[in-house]
Amino acid sequence: MLPRLWRHWIHPRQRVSKYFPEAVLQQLTTHIANSEQRHTGQLRFVIESRINTASLCHHTTPRQRAQYWFNNLGIWDTSARCGVLVYVLFADRAVEIIADRGIDACVSAAQWQEICTHILTAFHQQNYVDGLSRGLEELTDLLVQYFPRTQAGRNELADDVILR
């Protein structure tokens, strides 16, 4: 518990913000919007530098935190049930993907984990933007395969990347 608590205390938002300046966040947002032109899925990215002490004391896992964001952002409530959240918790060096039941029924747990592994591998090499971009490309390929856009649709969720 103490090592994890320490990691979270030493990861202020400013430290993570230097990896994702506003211009980079805007670029990722544009890539998400472009991706969603090719399929009916809805993508959200949340990057947290750390979680608060109360959550740590309650032993909140990165997966639980991702589920919190998935629920609060309404990703579970898309019309085609194909919303996907990519959640990054820097202090724990964790990436989680939570998918709505429509797309989750088509994609295996191993495929989701492979995307997370690719993102983490890039992060370990300090290629943060490249890691998220590659993850987005892989998610786009899956969504195009299972939920291709056949006609104009509406954007149900915001495309911006949340950085906290």
Stockholm file with secondary structure:
# STOCKHOLM 1.0

chainA/1-164         MLPRLWRHWIHPRQRVSKYFPEAVLQQLTTHIANSEQRHTGQLRFVIESRINTASLCHHTTPRQRAQYWFNNLGIWDTSARCGVLVYVLFADRAVEIIADRGIDACVSAAQWQEICTHILTAFHQQNYVDGLSRGLEELTDLLVQYFPRTQAGRNELADDVILR
#=GR chainA/1-164 SS CHHHHHHHHTCCHHHHHTTSCHHHHHHHHHHHHHHHTSBSCEEEEEEESCCCHHHHHTTCCHHHHHHHHHHHTTGGGCTTSCEEEEEEEGGGTEEEEEECHHHHTTSCHHHHHHHHHHHHHHHHTTCHHHHHHHHHHHHHHHHHHHSBCCSCCCCCSCCCCEEC
#=GC SS_cons         CHHHHHHHHTCCHHHHHTTSCHHHHHHHHHHHHHHHTSBSCEEEEEEESCCCHHHHHTTCCHHHHHHHHHHHTTGGGCTTSCEEEEEEEGGGTEEEEEECHHHHTTSCHHHHHHHHHHHHHHHHTTCHHHHHHHHHHHHHHHHHHHSBCCSCCCCCSCCCCEEC
//
